[in-house]
């Protein structure tokens, strides 16, 4: 029996080019499982995956025809058919998938909590991208928020862990750019819990939204860098804007530090050239603590952030790949509201 699968793709050389392709998938071969994609979140984080598709091998996760790329997204998948011992139809997992109706995986090391994707084209990629967690049965509190926040909160969580380990104490202020982004707000939430003073920089358009959240001790627009008090601080640049980094950096006194941690302003080159890489940090913590402890700590922090985001987070639902195409265009052009969290249901 063949399954008709459709997939949303973008042009590798020009992210403004998009298309939806269709293909028939036969029954899974030994070692394979066919998953149906139920729903996934989409944010600026996924656009960063596309910007860094070549440099960091994100295009290798779900190969497409030459010149085209399949943007990886995080979502829920359900086993439709399986040729893997111990893997039954109907089981649900959370992990990376393409923006598609179906995906064929090669699950390995299938356990009670997780399995690992073992396709040859994904060899050498960070284990963070190849591990899938079985979904807990029944409805979960803040479930929709967790779907859209879980991927971006990994950056928040690992940055907070890095900053806590670098020393300097809670009195060393932290400055965060792209302050309206979910990753920046997650980091501010974690820093606030440790009593660290946080200043957020955002666009003039998003300034009223960010200032109204009470997430930062101080909120400034990008053109107010000169108003930043001079002194020692750590700059976490999620915007990925070299000119802004320089303007803020001139206000930092020793021992100031700059951590490039994102590219919401499209500066892919800086990210690819040795910036903070969350998967590497996750790998290191997993080796130190063990995956179960890491997942437990992360999940507890994530649920706390999701609960705190409840009053301002707007879950926006989109249907099918047509809806996925519309939200992709909205996020790519920066037209999306900072409060919006996009959930695509297939």
Protein Blocks (a to p, Z undefined) as FASTA:
>chain_A
ZZddddddddfklmkbccddddddddddehiacdddfbdcddfklmmmmmmmmmnommmm
mgcdehiacdddddddddfbdcbehiaghiacdddddddfbdcdddehiafkbccdfbfk
lgoiafklmpccdddehjdehklmmmmmmmmmmmmmmmmmmmmmngnijmlccddehklb
mklmmmmmmmmmnopacdddddfklmmmmmmnopafbdcdfklmmmpccdddddddfkop
aklmmmmmmmpccddddddfbjfnopaklmmnopacfklmmmmmmmmnopklmmmmmmmm
mmmmmmmmmmmmccdddehjklmmmmmmmmmnopacfkbccdddZZ
